[in-house]
Each structure stands twice: as C-alpha cells, then as structure tokens.
C-alpha cells in the first residue's frame, strides 16, 4: 500500500475546531478543564497515599502493634476516600457537561453546513457526488463527536496524569525513574509506529465509507432501473468491490489499533518486573553491595507505590496512543466539514428587486406595501440617486451569448433570441445541443462571460438572483416531490398561498380530479419522492406547484418526455392552461408539443442553426423538416 496518497487534515484544523467549540461553550470548557485536573490529580494522589499508608502505618504497626497507628490509618483512609470522591464527582460533572457540549457542537456544525450549503451555486452540486456530501453530515460529524466527547478529554486527562506520575517518580528515585524512562521510550516508539499506520487507514476508511454510502444511495434511487435491466448481479459486483475496499481499509486500521494495547501492555509488564527486581535489591540490600554507589535504601512503601505508578503510567500512555488514530480521523472529518462551510457561496451582485406594485391616479407604477396582482422591478440608480419601477411582463432577450461550463469546453456560441410577453419559444435539438443550458443561464444558475441577457429591458446581472428566480416558474422532466401532503407539495411554489390558492392551481394544472380521488385527497401523505403516484400524476403536481407561484415567465424542460401518450394529453392540457398569458420557454423531444410555438429554435452543438414558426421551418425543408418528418432522430 506504499505510495498511495492519503489525505490528511489541513494544518490548523484542530485549532479551528477548538475555537469553534469555544465560541459557543467557553465557560463550560473552563469548568471541564478544572474538573479534568481534579480527576487527574485524584487518580495520581492515591499512589502517594498508598506509600504513606504502608510506611507510616502498616510497617510501624507490624512492629509496635496496630493499635498504635490506628488513628493514622483512619486519617489516611479518610483522606483517600475524600480525594477519590472528589475525583468521581469531577469525572461525573465533566462527562455530563461534555455530552451537552458535544451534541451542541454537532448541532451547530450541521446547522452551519446546511445553511451554507443552501447558499452554494448549482455548479457545486453538479461537480460533487451527493453521497459524498451526505457522508459529511453523518460519518464526519460522528468522528468529530468521538473526538469532542471522548478522545480529547481522555488525552487531556492522560497528559496531566503522566506529568503528575513523572514528577512523583522523580521525587522517589532517579534510578528507578531512569529504568521507567527506557521502557516508556520503547512504548512511545511502538505506539507511534502502530498508531500512525492505523490513523492513515482510518482516514482511508472514512473515504471508502463515503463512497460506499454514495453508491447505496444511488442504487436505492435507481432500484427500478436496476431491476428493469436485470443488472442485479452487476450491481452486487460493484458493491462488493467497494465493500472489499472498505473492508481492507478498516481491517488495516483496526488491526494496527487492536494490536497496540497488547504490545504496550506486555512492555509495561516487562517494565513492572524490572522495577520490582531493582527495587527489591534496593530494599533488602545495601546499594554498594549491588554496584550502585551512593544510592540509599528504599522503603517497601515507595517501591510498591512506584510499581503502581509505573503500571498506571504505561496504561495511560497506551490509552493515549489508542486515541491518536481517532483524533486523526476526526480532524480529517472536521477538515471536510470546514471545507464545505468554506466553499465559495453563490455570488450575487444584483440590486434590482421584485416588489408588489400598483398604478397611481396618473398611471405611474408605484411600490405597494401589500400583495397586489402587479409586480414591478425596483431599480435604484446610484448615479442620480433615483429609483424607477419597471412593470414585470416577461420580456426576455439574449444578445450574442457565449458560454462554457469549463473554460476549455464551450457549449453555446453567439446565441441571440427574444421572447416578447406572452410568447412561447421552443428549443429543439439533440441531447447536448445546449437547450437546457440556455434555461440555466436565464435562471442565473450560471453567469455568462460574454453577451447579455435582458429581462424587461434590465440586464439580469443587475437583478437579485432570488427575485429573478421568483419571477420564473419551472417544470422539469425529473419531478422532485418532498415528504409531506399533496397540499404541501403544491404550496412549495408559494409558501404564502392559501389552501384555496393551491386547489385553484391544481384545477388549472388539470390535477384536481386525480387528487380528490386519493385516499385523503389533498391531505394524502407523499413519501419517497411520490412513489405512490404515477409519473403523469407527479408531473401534474409539479405543474400545479408552478401555477400557484403565478410567474409571468415559465420554463418547461422536457416536461412530457417521460410519460405515455395518453397521459401526455392530460399533462399537455394542464401546461396549456399554465402557459396562457405567460412568456414560455419549452424544451421538448416530441415536436408535436411545440407546433403552436411563436418561434422554434433548432440548436446543434451550441449554435442556433434554424429559427422560425412551425410552418416556416417546414417550408425551409431544413433540419427541423427532417426531424419532424422522421428523416432522422433528435439523438
């Protein structure tokens, strides 16, 4: 596996995460820090009191009788009990506080991620796998939970414990401390080797898990397609390959992690034996007799306490080492979370807004402070500090537009067209000709480098994106219905719409008939993208959703291409009702649906090669004529 690049967290991710937590929970973290110090000190103090209990109480008691030291024994045990009680209370307090800090931090992170994600441009979602984005909300945040709730407090407490134990050891015996240091160095060397290896593969495991979850999500959405084309075996094979990769990464990560504690434990046992042997010689023999000049005799209490401290030290270091891979994985997860939060949001330099308007007694358009049937563009002119109002009519023009999704691949070339209010403009052409791209530009999902698009005479770059999109209705080939009632899904087009407005929109879209025949009518719950409904019924609900928004301009992107001919007539009638009095852009593969268009644009590889009405194009006997008569197919 050498040579493979394994992504690690960016430098400073840990500090940023700590600052993020402190931003919301600084006071609680201070309390947690104090409690961890108390818990760490109490765990070390027990070793010191054990030495005093042996040397000051038990040893004198064996010589002079236990009654002579009964009061000292009681005092030492009482002090130990109090210290233990403080340690237990401190541990209880900080674990309870950290539980709240952990869940609160995860909530804040998910809130920030989702809020920022909603501000990202369409391009981001076109270039990032949805399963990978989902993994940021699940796997990565879970790794952060492990870090905040367990790994970080444990490491902090362990570090304090190690420092306290080392100080205590040095105060007891330099030579025994030196022996301990040799073994601790060996433990640290082994821990670094195995924990680093484990950390690498834990981060790989995180990425493998994201890929597998993305694949499962994709297969769930495409279950019908898989079964229709009998691709179950191929799908299983693909999944097994991803699962095998996840298994290998997880196996490597956990194998290195699981072998670490036994190795550290055995090195700790060897250290225990060495200290016990040398310590026994110090207790029972004079130092000069075994070649250690200048070393005093040691009490049994010190040796016993030292042995306990050594055991505690090796265990503590082992526990810290076990957390290293988890910390690395959590920091990699935090890096992915912050990368999402740091993604460049959709830029919007527009300042022209859409407002409710009305006409005064002189026929001038003025802004209204209540809902009206008239919309207007509010255009502030900084040059002369004036504001003008332009009636929203749906007049759209494109002038010499060039565009490419990437700098090295141009999609549209010198596109010029116009749609007067109430006109129906159709785009036809093979897949990839640029039809949908034109509608994406009108919505400002992407901004153009060359040319201009004007809406009611206003350059759309000057219009705020939310206001621009509010003025445009859209019905797509792929319908997205959300979990909720039929009424909720229709109201999605206008959250201020009343039930009556939604029902009227459904009637306009020709959807009221089938909706009223559903088990609970408009209150029927829809789940799984409306899988309970037929494709045509789902499309009718999407048309009703567009109708309740009541926009002056509409974009219909192959809205009838995936439904049967009989249902198409019903859907087409609903769309005809929706299109009345509106400027409409239609993308269609079925040329029968665009015959009544005011203008038809025939596109080929990003160029408009023909334009005109249905009859005019047939008379030209060009590409459209060949398409319409079946001389060749759109594809």
Buried (B, 14 or more C-beta within 10 A) or exposed (E): EEEEEBEBBBEEBBEBBEEBBEEBBEEBBEBBBEBBBBBBBBBBBBBBBBBBBBBBBBBBBEEEEEEEBEEBBEBBEEBBEEBBEBBEBBBEBBBEBBEEBBEBBBEBBBEBBEEBBEEBBEBBEEEBBEBBBBBBBEBBBBBBBBBBBBBBBBBBBBBBBBEBBBEBBBEBBEBBBEBBBEBBEBBBEBBEEBBEBBBBBBBBBBBBBBBBBBBBBBBEEBEEEBEEEEBEEEBEEEBEEBBEBBEBBBEBBBBBBEEBBEBBBEBBEEBBEBBBEBBEBBBEEEBEEEEBEEBEEBBBBBBBBBBBBBBBBBBBBBBBBBBBBBBBBBBBBBBBBBEBBEBEEBEBEBBBBBBBBBBEEEEEBEBBEEEBEBBBBBBEEEEEEEEEBBBBBBBBBBBEBBBBBEEEEBBBBEBEBEBBBBBBBBBBBBEBBBBBBBBBBBBBBBBBEEBBBBBBEBEBBBBBBEBBBBBBBBBBBEBEBEEEBBBBBBBBBBEEBEEEBBBBBBBBBBBBEBBEEBEEBBEBEBEEBBEBBEBBBBBBBBBBBBBBBBBBBBBBBBBBEBBEEEBBBBBBEBBEBBBEEBBBBBBBBBBEBBEEBBBBBBBBBBBBBBBBBBEEBBEEEBBBBEBBEEEEEEE
